Amino acid sequence: MRLHRLAVVGASAAAVASALLVATPASAAKVKTHVTVAPSGPFTLTSPNSLSQIVTVGLDSNCLTALGHGQTFGIAASSDNPAAATVSPASFAGLQCGQTHDFTITGVGDGSATIRFDAVAKEGLQQQTAGQSVGVTVTGFGTVNPPPNPDGHSRPAAPAVANAYVSSGAQKAACQSAYAGAHNWHGQLIRAVAKWAATNHLGKAKDDLTQYPTDNDWITHVQDEVNTLCS
């Protein structure tokens, strides 16, 4: 039976929004591994001939300190100004320490953007990793595209929202139960959310104010999908 969202979910969504959107990493004492991006940028993309940049993303050599052997992780990617530059895929899961995945940054309009990469894995990992950002400047289109979000930040990718939502409490218990207590329930859920987001082109849509006027509208939309997956 589908989970009934309690009245406190609105407050919970606000808390999740605050935690995800403020670029404040965990304390230095807790960080054990960092996301790596190569090349590290910044990049200048120029229309019409040089509008893409491939970067290789993973975790540094301290990965095993945070994850241990056998634990997999994913990478969630986002752009704070998708009107200027996008990144794909929006997420990639199933990586182990020492493994990386290529992401493609694409210029789509004049302007500047910050591309953010964060690790997504088991509960607690987010407090032990530090993400990485790269700057992108796009020229040659003739029209400058400012960030679509008036608050000046990119909303978190759907996998990151889902990861925070099921980190503890009733949501975590419900999802564990829905996946029959499988050891890799968390990875299965995050992959399902990433597939749903990609199918519905939510990497760009999450920052579209006509679809999601507020941060909480976007976060609640993802939480509703998690509730469906875990019903």
C-alpha positions as CSV (number, residue, x, y, z in Angstrom):
1,M,0.0,0.0,0.0
2,R,1.3,3.4,-1.0
3,L,2.8,5.4,1.9
4,H,0.6,8.1,3.3
5,R,2.6,11.3,3.5
6,L,2.4,12.9,6.9
7,A,1.8,16.6,7.5
8,V,5.4,16.9,8.6
9,V,6.7,15.9,5.2
10,G,6.5,19.6,4.1
11,A,8.9,20.5,6.9
12,S,11.0,17.5,6.1
13,A,11.2,18.6,2.5
14,A,12.3,22.0,3.6
15,A,15.0,20.5,5.7
16,V,16.2,18.3,2.8
17,A,16.2,21.3,0.5
18,S,18.3,23.3,2.9
19,A,20.7,20.4,3.4
20,L,21.1,19.7,-0.3
21,L,21.2,23.2,-1.7
22,V,23.6,24.9,0.6
23,A,27.1,24.1,-0.6
24,T,28.5,23.4,2.8
25,P,30.5,20.2,2.9
26,A,30.8,17.9,6.0
27,S,33.4,18.9,8.5
28,A,36.9,18.3,7.5
29,A,37.3,15.8,10.3
30,K,34.6,13.6,8.7
31,V,35.7,13.8,5.0
32,K,37.6,10.7,4.1
33,T,37.5,10.8,0.3
34,H,37.0,13.4,-2.4
35,V,35.3,13.3,-5.8
36,T,37.9,13.7,-8.6
37,V,37.3,15.3,-12.0
38,A,39.8,15.0,-14.9
39,P,40.5,17.3,-16.5
40,S,39.6,19.7,-13.7
41,G,38.7,22.8,-15.8
42,P,37.6,25.5,-15.9
43,F,36.5,25.0,-19.5
44,T,35.5,27.4,-22.3
45,L,33.1,26.0,-24.9
46,T,32.6,27.9,-28.1
47,S,29.8,27.6,-30.7
48,P,29.7,26.0,-33.2
49,N,32.7,23.7,-33.2
50,S,33.8,23.2,-29.6
51,L,30.7,22.7,-27.5
52,S,31.5,19.6,-25.6
53,Q,34.0,18.5,-23.0
54,I,34.3,14.9,-21.6
55,V,35.4,14.6,-18.0
56,T,36.3,11.5,-16.1
57,V,34.8,11.3,-12.6
58,G,35.5,9.0,-9.6
59,L,36.7,9.0,-6.0
60,D,40.3,9.6,-4.9
61,S,42.7,7.0,-3.5
62,N,41.2,7.2,-0.1
63,C,37.9,5.7,-1.4
64,L,38.4,2.4,0.5
65,T,38.7,4.3,3.8
66,A,35.1,5.5,3.4
67,L,33.5,2.6,1.5
68,G,35.5,-0.5,2.4
69,H,35.8,-3.4,0.0
70,G,32.8,-4.4,-2.1
71,Q,30.7,-1.2,-1.5
72,T,29.6,0.5,-4.7
73,F,28.9,4.1,-5.2
74,G,27.3,6.4,-7.8
75,I,28.0,9.9,-9.1
76,A,25.2,12.5,-9.4
77,A,25.9,15.4,-11.8
78,S,24.1,18.7,-12.2
79,S,24.4,22.1,-13.7
80,D,23.4,25.3,-12.0
81,N,22.6,26.9,-15.3
82,P,21.4,24.3,-17.9
83,A,20.5,27.2,-20.2
84,A,24.2,27.6,-20.7
85,A,25.7,24.2,-20.2
86,T,24.3,20.7,-19.4
87,V,25.9,17.5,-18.2
88,S,25.1,13.9,-19.0
89,P,24.4,11.4,-17.7
90,A,22.6,12.9,-14.7
91,S,23.9,10.0,-12.6
92,F,25.8,6.8,-12.9
93,A,25.8,4.0,-10.3
94,G,27.6,0.7,-9.7
95,L,31.1,2.0,-9.4
96,Q,33.7,0.5,-7.1
97,C,36.8,2.2,-5.7
98,G,39.3,2.7,-8.4
99,Q,36.6,2.9,-11.1
100,T,35.5,6.0,-12.9
101,H,32.9,7.1,-15.4
102,D,32.9,9.7,-18.2
103,F,30.4,12.5,-18.2
104,T,29.9,14.9,-21.1
105,I,29.5,18.7,-20.5
106,T,27.7,20.4,-23.4
107,G,27.4,24.1,-24.1
108,V,23.8,25.1,-25.2
109,G,23.8,28.9,-24.9
110,D,26.1,31.8,-24.0
111,G,26.7,32.2,-20.3
112,S,28.5,30.6,-17.3
113,A,27.6,27.5,-15.4
114,T,29.0,25.4,-12.6
115,I,28.9,21.7,-13.0
116,R,28.7,19.8,-9.7
117,F,29.6,16.1,-9.1
118,D,28.7,14.4,-5.9
119,A,29.0,10.8,-4.7
120,V,25.8,8.8,-3.9
121,A,26.1,5.6,-1.9
122,K,25.1,4.0,1.3
123,E,23.8,5.9,4.3
124,G,26.5,7.9,6.0
125,L,28.8,8.1,2.9
126,Q,27.6,11.7,2.2
127,Q,29.1,12.8,5.5
128,Q,32.5,11.3,4.5
129,T,32.9,12.6,0.9
130,A,33.4,16.0,-0.6
131,G,32.0,16.7,-4.1
132,Q,33.7,18.6,-6.8
133,S,32.7,21.5,-9.1
134,V,34.0,22.7,-12.4
135,G,33.4,26.1,-14.1
136,V,32.2,26.4,-17.7
137,T,32.0,29.5,-19.9
138,V,30.0,29.2,-23.2
139,T,30.4,31.7,-26.0
140,G,29.4,32.1,-29.7
141,F,25.6,31.9,-29.5
142,G,25.1,35.6,-29.2
143,T,22.6,35.6,-26.3
144,V,23.5,35.4,-22.6
145,N,21.5,32.9,-20.6
146,P,21.4,33.7,-16.8
147,P,20.6,30.9,-14.3
148,P,16.9,30.0,-14.4
149,N,16.6,29.8,-10.7
150,P,16.3,33.3,-9.1
151,D,18.0,32.0,-5.9
152,G,21.1,31.4,-8.0
153,H,21.6,27.7,-7.3
154,S,20.9,24.5,-9.2
155,R,18.5,22.2,-7.5
156,P,19.9,18.8,-6.5
157,A,19.6,15.9,-8.9
158,A,16.8,13.4,-8.3
159,P,19.2,10.7,-7.0
160,A,20.6,13.1,-4.4
161,V,17.1,14.0,-3.2
162,A,16.1,10.4,-3.0
163,N,19.3,9.5,-1.1
164,A,18.6,12.1,1.5
165,Y,14.9,11.2,1.8
166,V,15.6,7.5,2.6
167,S,18.6,8.1,4.9
168,S,16.7,7.3,8.0
169,G,13.3,6.9,9.6
170,A,10.0,5.6,8.2
171,Q,11.1,6.2,4.5
172,K,14.2,4.1,5.0
173,A,12.2,1.3,6.7
174,A,9.6,1.3,4.0
175,C,12.1,1.1,1.1
176,Q,14.0,-1.7,2.8
177,S,10.8,-3.6,3.1
178,A,9.7,-2.9,-0.4
179,Y,12.9,-4.4,-1.7
180,A,12.5,-7.4,0.5
181,G,15.3,-6.4,2.8
182,A,17.9,-7.0,0.0
183,H,21.4,-6.0,0.9
184,N,21.6,-3.7,-2.1
185,W,18.1,-2.2,-1.7
186,H,19.6,1.3,-1.6
187,G,21.5,0.9,-4.8
188,Q,18.4,-0.6,-6.6
189,L,16.3,2.4,-5.4
190,I,18.8,5.0,-6.5
191,R,19.2,3.4,-9.9
192,A,15.4,3.3,-10.3
193,V,15.1,7.0,-9.4
194,A,18.0,7.9,-11.8
195,K,16.3,5.9,-14.7
196,W,12.9,7.7,-13.9
197,A,14.6,11.1,-14.0
198,A,16.4,10.4,-17.2
199,T,13.3,9.0,-18.9
200,N,11.4,12.1,-18.0
201,H,14.3,14.5,-18.8
202,L,14.3,15.9,-15.3
203,G,17.9,16.9,-15.3
204,K,16.9,20.1,-17.1
205,A,13.3,20.3,-15.9
206,K,14.2,20.4,-12.1
207,D,15.3,24.1,-12.5
208,D,12.3,25.1,-14.7
209,L,10.2,27.4,-12.6
210,T,7.1,26.9,-14.7
211,Q,7.1,23.2,-13.6
212,Y,8.6,23.6,-10.1
213,P,8.1,27.1,-8.8
214,T,9.9,26.4,-5.5
215,D,12.7,24.1,-4.3
216,N,10.1,22.2,-2.2
217,D,8.0,21.6,-5.3
218,W,10.9,19.8,-6.9
219,I,11.9,17.8,-3.8
220,T,8.3,16.8,-3.1
221,H,8.0,15.5,-6.7
222,V,11.0,13.2,-6.2
223,Q,9.8,12.1,-2.8
224,D,6.5,11.1,-4.3
225,E,8.2,8.9,-6.8
226,V,10.3,7.3,-4.0
227,N,7.0,6.7,-2.1
228,T,5.6,5.0,-5.2
229,L,8.7,2.8,-5.7
230,C,8.7,1.9,-2.0
231,S,4.9,1.2,-1.8
